[in-house]
Amino acid sequence: MRHPAITICLVSAASLLAGCEALGIETATQIAAKKEAEAKAIGSACRHAVRSIEDCFGSYPRAGKAAVFAGWREMDEYMRENAIVGMPAEKSVDRPGSADTRESGTADPSKISSQSS
């Protein structure tokens, strides 16, 4: 061993660089794979919730359309093969009084006067 200091430095540098994954430092390929997986999951969830692909694209504009469609298509095939029925989202329950102002943006005067009496 001619240069034990160099050997020690190389071994310590290699061990430090090997720990980058443990620190959570992500590479560009890892980030791209994560975004694609999330977009596929969004597409799958949209299909399972009986939403059209267009609605899914509109609801999640930042997700990649190709990956969203791939996830939607995979879930569609899976559901057809296994005779799984989609689970549509439940209708949101309106709070009392909110139906008066929803359509026009203002409350109906006849309803306001009858409520105050």
N, CA, C and O atoms as CSV, one atom per row, in Angstrom:
chain,resi,resn,atom,element,x,y,z
A,1,MET,N,N,0.844,-1.169,0.000
A,1,MET,CA,C,0.000,0.000,0.000
A,1,MET,C,C,0.889,1.230,0.000
A,1,MET,O,O,1.548,1.563,0.985
A,2,ARG,N,N,0.875,1.860,-1.102
A,2,ARG,CA,C,1.729,3.028,-1.246
A,2,ARG,C,C,1.133,4.252,-0.572
A,2,ARG,O,O,1.814,4.969,0.162
A,3,HIS,N,N,-0.140,4.479,-0.830
A,3,HIS,CA,C,-0.762,5.703,-0.321
A,3,HIS,C,C,-2.012,5.348,0.481
A,3,HIS,O,O,-3.120,5.363,-0.055
A,4,PRO,N,N,-1.841,5.033,1.739
A,4,PRO,CA,C,-3.017,4.672,2.538
A,4,PRO,C,C,-3.991,5.844,2.708
A,4,PRO,O,O,-5.191,5.623,2.865
A,5,ALA,N,N,-3.501,7.062,2.679
A,5,ALA,CA,C,-4.384,8.224,2.836
A,5,ALA,C,C,-5.339,8.334,1.644
A,5,ALA,O,O,-6.517,8.642,1.819
A,6,ILE,N,N,-4.838,8.085,0.450
A,6,ILE,CA,C,-5.685,8.149,-0.749
A,6,ILE,C,C,-6.724,7.035,-0.713
A,6,ILE,O,O,-7.884,7.249,-1.067
A,7,THR,N,N,-6.316,5.870,-0.294
A,7,THR,CA,C,-7.236,4.738,-0.208
A,7,THR,C,C,-8.350,5.029,0.791
A,7,THR,O,O,-9.520,4.757,0.521
A,8,ILE,N,N,-7.987,5.574,1.928
A,8,ILE,CA,C,-8.985,5.912,2.945
A,8,ILE,C,C,-9.938,6.984,2.419
A,8,ILE,O,O,-11.145,6.899,2.646
A,9,CYS,N,N,-9.418,7.978,1.729
A,9,CYS,CA,C,-10.260,9.042,1.164
A,9,CYS,C,C,-11.228,8.482,0.122
A,9,CYS,O,O,-12.399,8.861,0.103
A,10,LEU,N,N,-10.755,7.593,-0.736
A,10,LEU,CA,C,-11.621,7.008,-1.757
A,10,LEU,C,C,-12.726,6.154,-1.139
A,10,LEU,O,O,-13.877,6.207,-1.574
A,11,VAL,N,N,-12.374,5.379,-0.139
A,11,VAL,CA,C,-13.369,4.534,0.521
A,11,VAL,C,C,-14.406,5.394,1.248
A,11,VAL,O,O,-15.601,5.105,1.189
A,12,SER,N,N,-13.959,6.433,1.924
A,12,SER,CA,C,-14.910,7.290,2.639
A,12,SER,C,C,-15.790,8.073,1.661
A,12,SER,O,O,-16.978,8.260,1.923
A,13,ALA,N,N,-15.229,8.532,0.542
A,13,ALA,CA,C,-16.027,9.246,-0.457
A,13,ALA,C,C,-17.072,8.326,-1.071
A,13,ALA,O,O,-18.213,8.733,-1.290
A,14,ALA,N,N,-16.687,7.098,-1.345
A,14,ALA,CA,C,-17.635,6.139,-1.919
A,14,ALA,C,C,-18.764,5.837,-0.943
A,14,ALA,O,O,-19.923,5.730,-1.344
A,15,SER,N,N,-18.434,5.702,0.319
A,15,SER,CA,C,-19.481,5.405,1.301
A,15,SER,C,C,-20.407,6.606,1.505
A,15,SER,O,O,-21.604,6.426,1.728
A,16,LEU,N,N,-19.876,7.812,1.432
A,16,LEU,CA,C,-20.720,9.000,1.561
A,16,LEU,C,C,-21.650,9.158,0.361
A,16,LEU,O,O,-22.824,9.492,0.521
A,17,LEU,N,N,-21.129,8.919,-0.826
A,17,LEU,CA,C,-21.952,9.050,-2.022
A,17,LEU,C,C,-23.003,7.949,-2.108
A,17,LEU,O,O,-24.075,8.158,-2.676
A,18,ALA,N,N,-22.712,6.810,-1.563
A,18,ALA,CA,C,-23.687,5.718,-1.566
A,18,ALA,C,C,-24.866,6.037,-0.658
A,18,ALA,O,O,-25.942,5.466,-0.835
A,19,GLY,N,N,-24.696,6.910,0.285
A,19,GLY,CA,C,-25.763,7.266,1.215
A,19,GLY,C,C,-26.696,8.344,0.707
A,19,GLY,O,O,-27.609,8.737,1.432
A,20,CYS,N,N,-26.509,8.843,-0.510
A,20,CYS,CA,C,-27.371,9.903,-1.039
A,20,CYS,C,C,-28.824,9.456,-1.131
A,20,CYS,O,O,-29.728,10.262,-0.908
A,21,GLU,N,N,-29.064,8.208,-1.450
A,21,GLU,CA,C,-30.435,7.720,-1.534
A,21,GLU,C,C,-31.104,7.733,-0.167
A,21,GLU,O,O,-32.308,7.966,-0.059
A,22,ALA,N,N,-30.325,7.482,0.864
A,22,ALA,CA,C,-30.884,7.485,2.215
A,22,ALA,C,C,-31.263,8.898,2.650
A,22,ALA,O,O,-32.117,9.072,3.520
A,23,LEU,N,N,-30.641,9.898,2.056
A,23,LEU,CA,C,-30.941,11.283,2.407
A,23,LEU,C,C,-32.175,11.814,1.686
A,23,LEU,O,O,-32.679,12.884,2.025
A,24,GLY,N,N,-32.658,11.078,0.702
A,24,GLY,CA,C,-33.835,11.524,-0.030
A,24,GLY,C,C,-33.521,12.422,-1.203
A,24,GLY,O,O,-34.411,13.105,-1.711
A,25,ILE,N,N,-32.293,12.440,-1.641
A,25,ILE,CA,C,-31.923,13.233,-2.806
A,25,ILE,C,C,-32.364,12.462,-4.042
A,25,ILE,O,O,-31.885,11.357,-4.297
A,26,GLU,N,N,-33.284,13.052,-4.814
A,26,GLU,CA,C,-33.832,12.371,-5.975
A,26,GLU,C,C,-33.181,12.876,-7.249
A,26,GLU,O,O,-32.874,14.061,-7.383
A,27,THR,N,N,-32.976,11.964,-8.175
A,27,THR,CA,C,-32.440,12.331,-9.479
A,27,THR,C,C,-33.596,12.729,-10.390
A,27,THR,O,O,-34.765,12.554,-10.046
A,28,ALA,N,N,-33.252,13.262,-11.544
A,28,ALA,CA,C,-34.285,13.682,-12.491
A,28,ALA,C,C,-35.112,12.498,-12.973
A,28,ALA,O,O,-36.319,12.632,-13.175
A,29,THR,N,N,-34.490,11.353,-13.158
A,29,THR,CA,C,-35.240,10.177,-13.602
A,29,THR,C,C,-36.188,9.681,-12.517
A,29,THR,O,O,-37.286,9.215,-12.818
A,30,GLN,N,N,-35.771,9.779,-11.263
A,30,GLN,CA,C,-36.653,9.372,-10.165
A,30,GLN,C,C,-37.855,10.306,-10.059
A,30,GLN,O,O,-38.975,9.858,-9.811
A,31,ILE,N,N,-37.624,11.592,-10.247
A,31,ILE,CA,C,-38.719,12.567,-10.188
A,31,ILE,C,C,-39.698,12.332,-11.333
A,31,ILE,O,O,-40.912,12.379,-11.134
A,32,ALA,N,N,-39.168,12.077,-12.542
A,32,ALA,CA,C,-40.034,11.815,-13.691
A,32,ALA,C,C,-40.845,10.542,-13.492
A,32,ALA,O,O,-42.027,10.498,-13.830
A,33,ALA,N,N,-40.214,9.507,-12.944
A,33,ALA,CA,C,-40.928,8.253,-12.691
A,33,ALA,C,C,-42.020,8.449,-11.645
A,33,ALA,O,O,-43.101,7.870,-11.753
A,34,LYS,N,N,-41.737,9.261,-10.641
A,34,LYS,CA,C,-42.729,9.529,-9.591
A,34,LYS,C,C,-43.924,10.290,-10.164
A,34,LYS,O,O,-45.069,9.966,-9.849
A,35,LYS,N,N,-43.668,11.304,-11.006
A,35,LYS,CA,C,-44.753,12.073,-11.615
A,35,LYS,C,C,-45.601,11.191,-12.528
A,35,LYS,O,O,-46.825,11.314,-12.560
A,36,GLU,N,N,-44.944,10.307,-13.267
A,36,GLU,CA,C,-45.688,9.414,-14.153
A,36,GLU,C,C,-46.553,8.444,-13.347
A,36,GLU,O,O,-47.701,8.184,-13.707
A,37,ALA,N,N,-46.004,7.916,-12.267
A,37,ALA,CA,C,-46.773,7.001,-11.418
A,37,ALA,C,C,-47.970,7.715,-10.792
A,37,ALA,O,O,-49.052,7.136,-10.690
A,38,GLU,N,N,-47.785,8.959,-10.375
A,38,GLU,CA,C,-48.895,9.726,-9.797
A,38,GLU,C,C,-49.974,9.996,-10.840
A,38,GLU,O,O,-51.165,9.916,-10.539
A,39,ALA,N,N,-49.557,10.317,-12.070
A,39,ALA,CA,C,-50.526,10.570,-13.133
A,39,ALA,C,C,-51.294,9.299,-13.483
A,39,ALA,O,O,-52.494,9.356,-13.752
A,40,LYS,N,N,-50.616,8.158,-13.482
A,40,LYS,CA,C,-51.307,6.888,-13.743
A,40,LYS,C,C,-52.300,6.579,-12.629
A,40,LYS,O,O,-53.392,6.070,-12.883
A,41,ALA,N,N,-51.919,6.884,-11.410
A,41,ALA,CA,C,-52.833,6.667,-10.287
A,41,ALA,C,C,-54.054,7.577,-10.398
A,41,ALA,O,O,-55.167,7.163,-10.073
A,42,ILE,N,N,-53.853,8.799,-10.850
A,42,ILE,CA,C,-54.969,9.725,-11.051
A,42,ILE,C,C,-55.916,9.173,-12.107
A,42,ILE,O,O,-57.132,9.187,-11.922
A,43,GLY,N,N,-55.362,8.687,-13.215
A,43,GLY,CA,C,-56.189,8.103,-14.270
A,43,GLY,C,C,-56.963,6.892,-13.790
A,43,GLY,O,O,-58.140,6.732,-14.115
A,44,SER,N,N,-56.311,6.045,-13.023
A,44,SER,CA,C,-56.988,4.859,-12.484
A,44,SER,C,C,-58.123,5.254,-11.549
A,44,SER,O,O,-59.210,4.679,-11.599
A,45,ALA,N,N,-57.863,6.233,-10.705
A,45,ALA,CA,C,-58.892,6.686,-9.766
A,45,ALA,C,C,-60.075,7.305,-10.504
A,45,ALA,O,O,-61.226,7.108,-10.115
A,46,CYS,N,N,-59.791,8.050,-11.564
A,46,CYS,CA,C,-60.877,8.648,-12.345
A,46,CYS,C,C,-61.744,7.566,-12.978
A,46,CYS,O,O,-62.971,7.676,-12.976
A,47,ARG,N,N,-61.125,6.534,-13.513
A,47,ARG,CA,C,-61.899,5.456,-14.138
A,47,ARG,C,C,-62.718,4.709,-13.097
A,47,ARG,O,O,-63.875,4.369,-13.345
A,48,HIS,N,N,-62.141,4.456,-11.953
A,48,HIS,CA,C,-62.867,3.736,-10.907
A,48,HIS,C,C,-64.026,4.568,-10.376
A,48,HIS,O,O,-65.040,4.023,-9.939
A,49,ALA,N,N,-63.876,5.885,-10.414
A,49,ALA,CA,C,-64.936,6.788,-9.953
A,49,ALA,C,C,-65.941,7.103,-11.055
A,49,ALA,O,O,-66.783,7.986,-10.891
A,50,VAL,N,N,-65.862,6.390,-12.171
A,50,VAL,CA,C,-66.765,6.532,-13.307
A,50,VAL,C,C,-66.744,7.967,-13.840
A,50,VAL,O,O,-67.791,8.551,-14.119
A,51,ARG,N,N,-65.561,8.513,-13.974
A,51,ARG,CA,C,-65.403,9.844,-14.560
A,51,ARG,C,C,-64.830,9.690,-15.954
A,51,ARG,O,O,-64.013,8.801,-16.195
A,52,SER,N,N,-65.245,10.537,-16.865
A,52,SER,CA,C,-64.720,10.471,-18.222
A,52,SER,C,C,-63.274,10.944,-18.230
A,52,SER,O,O,-62.829,11.661,-17.333
A,53,ILE,N,N,-62.560,10.530,-19.254
A,53,ILE,CA,C,-61.146,10.904,-19.345
A,53,ILE,C,C,-61.011,12.417,-19.537
A,53,ILE,O,O,-60.044,13.018,-19.069
A,54,GLU,N,N,-61.975,13.027,-20.222
A,54,GLU,CA,C,-61.929,14.478,-20.421
A,54,GLU,C,C,-62.089,15.218,-19.096
A,54,GLU,O,O,-61.407,16.214,-18.852
A,55,ASP,N,N,-62.982,14.736,-18.248
A,55,ASP,CA,C,-63.145,15.343,-16.922
A,55,ASP,C,C,-61.871,15.199,-16.108
A,55,ASP,O,O,-61.480,16.101,-15.368
A,56,CYS,N,N,-61.243,14.064,-16.257
A,56,CYS,CA,C,-60.007,13.800,-15.519
A,56,CYS,C,C,-58.897,14.752,-15.982
A,56,CYS,O,O,-58.155,15.298,-15.165
A,57,PHE,N,N,-58.794,14.943,-17.300
A,57,PHE,CA,C,-57.796,15.878,-17.824
A,57,PHE,C,C,-58.068,17.289,-17.317
A,57,PHE,O,O,-57.141,18.013,-16.955
A,58,GLY,N,N,-59.338,17.676,-17.293
A,58,GLY,CA,C,-59.703,19.015,-16.841
A,58,GLY,C,C,-59.460,19.231,-15.361
A,58,GLY,O,O,-59.092,20.328,-14.941
A,59,SER,N,N,-59.664,18.191,-14.573
A,59,SER,CA,C,-59.494,18.320,-13.128
A,59,SER,C,C,-58.033,18.342,-12.707
A,59,SER,O,O,-57.687,18.930,-11.682
A,60,TYR,N,N,-57.179,17.704,-13.493
A,60,TYR,CA,C,-55.758,17.597,-13.148
A,60,TYR,C,C,-54.906,18.050,-14.330
A,60,TYR,O,O,-54.274,17.217,-14.980
A,61,PRO,N,N,-54.873,19.351,-14.624
A,61,PRO,CA,C,-54.147,19.824,-15.804
A,61,PRO,C,C,-52.626,19.680,-15.698
A,61,PRO,O,O,-51.944,19.657,-16.722
A,62,ARG,N,N,-52.090,19.585,-14.501
A,62,ARG,CA,C,-50.637,19.493,-14.352
A,62,ARG,C,C,-50.126,18.070,-14.527
A,62,ARG,O,O,-48.926,17.862,-14.706
A,63,ALA,N,N,-51.019,17.093,-14.477
A,63,ALA,CA,C,-50.608,15.702,-14.666
A,63,ALA,C,C,-50.441,15.440,-16.161
A,63,ALA,O,O,-51.184,15.983,-16.979
A,64,GLY,N,N,-49.474,14.615,-16.506
A,64,GLY,CA,C,-49.233,14.287,-17.906
A,64,GLY,C,C,-50.408,13.528,-18.504
A,64,GLY,O,O,-50.852,12.520,-17.954
A,65,LYS,N,N,-50.911,14.020,-19.635
A,65,LYS,CA,C,-52.097,13.413,-20.233
A,65,LYS,C,C,-51.847,11.980,-20.674
A,65,LYS,O,O,-52.728,11.130,-20.543
A,66,ALA,N,N,-50.668,11.703,-21.189
A,66,ALA,CA,C,-50.375,10.344,-21.647
A,66,ALA,C,C,-50.396,9.360,-20.482
A,66,ALA,O,O,-50.943,8.264,-20.605
A,67,ALA,N,N,-49.813,9.739,-19.373
A,67,ALA,CA,C,-49.780,8.852,-18.210
A,67,ALA,C,C,-51.163,8.726,-17.580
A,67,ALA,O,O,-51.538,7.647,-17.122
A,68,VAL,N,N,-51.923,9.817,-17.552
A,68,VAL,CA,C,-53.286,9.760,-17.014
A,68,VAL,C,C,-54.124,8.812,-17.864
A,68,VAL,O,O,-54.868,7.984,-17.338
A,69,PHE,N,N,-53.997,8.939,-19.175
A,69,PHE,CA,C,-54.755,8.059,-20.063
A,69,PHE,C,C,-54.317,6.610,-19.904
A,69,PHE,O,O,-55.153,5.706,-19.921
A,70,ALA,N,N,-53.019,6.379,-19.750
A,70,ALA,CA,C,-52.524,5.009,-19.559
A,70,ALA,C,C,-53.112,4.398,-18.288
A,70,ALA,O,O,-53.534,3.242,-18.294
A,71,GLY,N,N,-53.142,5.156,-17.216
A,71,GLY,CA,C,-53.731,4.668,-15.974
A,71,GLY,C,C,-55.225,4.434,-16.106
A,71,GLY,O,O,-55.749,3.451,-15.583
A,72,TRP,N,N,-55.916,5.331,-16.803
A,72,TRP,CA,C,-57.354,5.192,-17.015
A,72,TRP,C,C,-57.641,3.935,-17.830
A,72,TRP,O,O,-58.547,3.167,-17.507
A,73,ARG,N,N,-56.858,3.736,-18.890
A,73,ARG,CA,C,-57.049,2.574,-19.762
A,73,ARG,C,C,-56.748,1.262,-19.030
A,73,ARG,O,O,-57.485,0.287,-19.173
A,74,GLU,N,N,-55.661,1.240,-18.246
A,74,GLU,CA,C,-55.322,0.031,-17.485
A,74,GLU,C,C,-56.431,-0.326,-16.501
A,74,GLU,O,O,-56.796,-1.494,-16.368
A,75,MET,N,N,-56.963,0.672,-15.818
A,75,MET,CA,C,-58.045,0.416,-14.868
A,75,MET,C,C,-59.303,-0.031,-15.599
A,75,MET,O,O,-60.034,-0.889,-15.104
A,76,ASP,N,N,-59.564,0.541,-16.774
A,76,ASP,CA,C,-60.727,0.140,-17.550
A,76,ASP,C,C,-60.624,-1.332,-17.937
A,76,ASP,O,O,-61.591,-2.080,-17.792
A,77,GLU,N,N,-59.464,-1.751,-18.425
A,77,GLU,CA,C,-59.259,-3.159,-18.786
A,77,GLU,C,C,-59.418,-4.063,-17.568
A,77,GLU,O,O,-60.058,-5.111,-17.645
A,78,TYR,N,N,-58.840,-3.657,-16.456
A,78,TYR,CA,C,-58.909,-4.453,-15.233
A,78,TYR,C,C,-60.350,-4.602,-14.755
A,78,TYR,O,O,-60.778,-5.687,-14.361
A,79,MET,N,N,-61.091,-3.493,-14.798
A,79,MET,CA,C,-62.476,-3.530,-14.336
A,79,MET,C,C,-63.343,-4.386,-15.254
A,79,MET,O,O,-64.239,-5.084,-14.780
A,80,ARG,N,N,-63.089,-4.343,-16.559
A,80,ARG,CA,C,-63.862,-5.161,-17.491
A,80,ARG,C,C,-63.542,-6.642,-17.318
A,80,ARG,O,O,-64.448,-7.476,-17.339
A,81,GLU,N,N,-62.264,-6.977,-17.147
A,81,GLU,CA,C,-61.863,-8.377,-16.984
A,81,GLU,C,C,-62.443,-8.988,-15.716
A,81,GLU,O,O,-62.821,-10.160,-15.707
A,82,ASN,N,N,-62.515,-8.209,-14.658
A,82,ASN,CA,C,-62.952,-8.724,-13.363
A,82,ASN,C,C,-64.384,-8.349,-13.004
A,82,ASN,O,O,-64.815,-8.557,-11.870
A,83,ALA,N,N,-65.117,-7.801,-13.958
A,83,ALA,CA,C,-66.517,-7.407,-13.770
A,83,ALA,C,C,-66.696,-6.537,-12.525
A,83,ALA,O,O,-67.580,-6.776,-11.703
A,84,ILE,N,N,-65.847,-5.536,-12.408
A,84,ILE,CA,C,-65.913,-4.608,-11.281
A,84,ILE,C,C,-66.754,-3.402,-11.689
A,84,ILE,O,O,-66.551,-2.820,-12.755
A,85,VAL,N,N,-67.677,-3.048,-10.849
A,85,VAL,CA,C,-68.534,-1.895,-11.102
A,85,VAL,C,C,-67.858,-0.665,-10.510
A,85,VAL,O,O,-67.332,-0.712,-9.398
A,86,GLY,N,N,-67.873,0.426,-11.252
A,86,GLY,CA,C,-67.271,1.665,-10.772
A,86,GLY,C,C,-68.003,2.218,-9.569
A,86,GLY,O,O,-69.170,1.905,-9.331
A,87,MET,N,N,-67.307,3.036,-8.825
A,87,MET,CA,C,-67.864,3.652,-7.619
A,87,MET,C,C,-67.947,5.157,-7.840
A,87,MET,O,O,-66.988,5.874,-7.553
A,88,PRO,N,N,-69.081,5.651,-8.346
A,88,PRO,CA,C,-69.178,7.100,-8.563
A,88,PRO,C,C,-69.135,7.854,-7.243
A,88,PRO,O,O,-69.544,7.345,-6.200
A,89,ALA,N,N,-68.635,9.062,-7.316
A,89,ALA,CA,C,-68.548,9.900,-6.116
A,89,ALA,C,C,-69.952,10.243,-5.646
A,89,ALA,O,O,-70.862,10.448,-6.450
A,90,GLU,N,N,-70.108,10.302,-4.337
A,90,GLU,CA,C,-71.403,10.667,-3.782
A,90,GLU,C,C,-71.672,12.134,-4.056
A,90,GLU,O,O,-70.756,12.954,-4.113
A,91,LYS,N,N,-72.933,12.441,-4.223
A,91,LYS,CA,C,-73.317,13.835,-4.427
A,91,LYS,C,C,-73.000,14.615,-3.168
A,91,LYS,O,O,-73.222,14.135,-2.056
A,92,SER,N,N,-72.481,15.820,-3.346
A,92,SER,CA,C,-72.181,16.640,-2.177
A,92,SER,C,C,-73.487,17.154,-1.585
A,92,SER,O,O,-74.405,17.542,-2.307
A,93,VAL,N,N,-73.548,17.148,-0.295
A,93,VAL,CA,C,-74.746,17.596,0.411
A,93,VAL,C,C,-74.658,19.105,0.577
A,93,VAL,O,O,-73.700,19.625,1.148
A,94,ASP,N,N,-75.677,19.804,0.068
A,94,ASP,CA,C,-75.700,21.261,0.191
A,94,ASP,C,C,-76.123,21.653,1.592
A,94,ASP,O,O,-76.982,21.022,2.208
A,95,ARG,N,N,-75.500,22.703,2.072
A,95,ARG,CA,C,-75.899,23.234,3.371
A,95,ARG,C,C,-77.191,24.021,3.212
A,95,ARG,O,O,-77.418,24.607,2.154
A,96,PRO,N,N,-78.030,24.052,4.216
A,96,PRO,CA,C,-79.278,24.822,4.129
A,96,PRO,C,C,-78.982,26.291,3.864
A,96,PRO,O,O,-78.106,26.891,4.487
A,97,GLY,N,N,-79.736,26.856,2.922
A,97,GLY,CA,C,-79.556,28.266,2.603
A,97,GLY,C,C,-78.587,28.510,1.469
A,97,GLY,O,O,-78.587,29.599,0.895
A,98,SER,N,N,-77.760,27.536,1.123
A,98,SER,CA,C,-76.794,27.760,0.056
A,98,SER,C,C,-77.430,27.591,-1.310
A,98,SER,O,O,-76.896,28.115,-2.287
A,99,ALA,N,N,-78.549,26.883,-1.424
A,99,ALA,CA,C,-79.210,26.671,-2.707
A,99,ALA,C,C,-79.806,27.975,-3.233
A,99,ALA,O,O,-79.951,28.132,-4.445
A,100,ASP,N,N,-80.153,28.907,-2.355
A,100,ASP,CA,C,-80.746,30.168,-2.778
A,100,ASP,C,C,-79.752,31.030,-3.538
A,100,ASP,O,O,-80.144,31.754,-4.452
A,101,THR,N,N,-78.493,30.969,-3.188
A,101,THR,CA,C,-77.503,31.867,-3.777
A,101,THR,C,C,-76.639,31.184,-4.823
A,101,THR,O,O,-75.789,31.841,-5.423
A,102,ARG,N,N,-76.819,29.903,-5.064
A,102,ARG,CA,C,-75.908,29.172,-5.934
A,102,ARG,C,C,-76.010,29.617,-7.386
A,102,ARG,O,O,-74.979,29.876,-8.006
A,103,GLU,N,N,-77.212,29.717,-7.958
A,103,GLU,CA,C,-77.350,29.949,-9.378
A,103,GLU,C,C,-77.106,31.397,-9.774
A,103,GLU,O,O,-76.324,31.643,-10.692
A,104,SER,N,N,-77.724,32.341,-9.136
A,104,SER,CA,C,-77.623,33.728,-9.567
A,104,SER,C,C,-76.567,34.518,-8.816
A,104,SER,O,O,-76.183,35.606,-9.247
A,105,GLY,N,N,-76.102,33.995,-7.721
A,105,GLY,CA,C,-75.118,34.716,-6.937
A,105,GLY,C,C,-75.748,35.621,-5.894
A,105,GLY,O,O,-75.055,36.149,-5.025
A,106,THR,N,N,-77.067,35.802,-5.978
A,106,THR,CA,C,-77.764,36.603,-4.974
A,106,THR,C,C,-78.936,35.799,-4.448
A,106,THR,O,O,-79.450,34.912,-5.130
A,107,ALA,N,N,-79.342,36.101,-3.273
A,107,ALA,CA,C,-80.460,35.378,-2.666
A,107,ALA,C,C,-81.771,35.835,-3.285
A,107,ALA,O,O,-81.893,36.977,-3.727
A,108,ASP,N,N,-82.742,34.947,-3.315
A,108,ASP,CA,C,-84.074,35.255,-3.811
A,108,ASP,C,C,-84.772,36.141,-2.779
A,108,ASP,O,O,-84.932,35.729,-1.630
A,109,PRO,N,N,-85.197,37.368,-3.171
A,109,PRO,CA,C,-85.802,38.286,-2.197
A,109,PRO,C,C,-87.061,37.722,-1.550
A,109,PRO,O,O,-87.319,37.992,-0.377
A,110,SER,N,N,-87.848,36.947,-2.288
A,110,SER,CA,C,-89.079,36.409,-1.700
A,110,SER,C,C,-88.764,35.423,-0.583
A,110,SER,O,O,-89.508,35.325,0.393
A,111,LYS,N,N,-87.672,34.700,-0.726
A,111,LYS,CA,C,-87.306,33.740,0.315
A,111,LYS,C,C,-86.712,34.445,1.529
A,111,LYS,O,O,-86.876,33.993,2.662
A,112,ILE,N,N,-86.027,35.543,1.286
A,112,ILE,CA,C,-85.437,36.280,2.405
A,112,ILE,C,C,-86.540,36.911,3.244
A,112,ILE,O,O,-86.497,36.854,4.473
A,113,SER,N,N,-87.545,37.522,2.574
A,113,SER,CA,C,-88.609,38.179,3.330
A,113,SER,C,C,-89.451,37.169,4.092
A,113,SER,O,O,-89.926,37.466,5.189
A,114,SER,N,N,-89.646,35.969,3.527
A,114,SER,CA,C,-90.441,34.970,4.240
A,114,SER,C,C,-89.661,34.378,5.406
A,114,SER,O,O,-90.257,33.928,6.386
A,115,GLN,N,N,-88.329,34.374,5.310
A,115,GLN,CA,C,-87.524,33.837,6.397
A,115,GLN,C,C,-87.448,34.809,7.563
A,115,GLN,O,O,-87.341,34.389,8.715
A,116,SER,N,N,-87.502,36.110,7.274
A,116,SER,CA,C,-87.359,37.088,8.347
A,116,SER,C,C,-88.655,37.282,9.123
A,116,SER,O,O,-88.634,37.832,10.225
A,117,SER,N,N,-89.785,36.840,8.566
A,117,SER,CA,C,-91.074,37.015,9.252
A,117,SER,C,C,-91.252,36.069,10.379
A,117,SER,O,O,-92.285,36.096,11.050
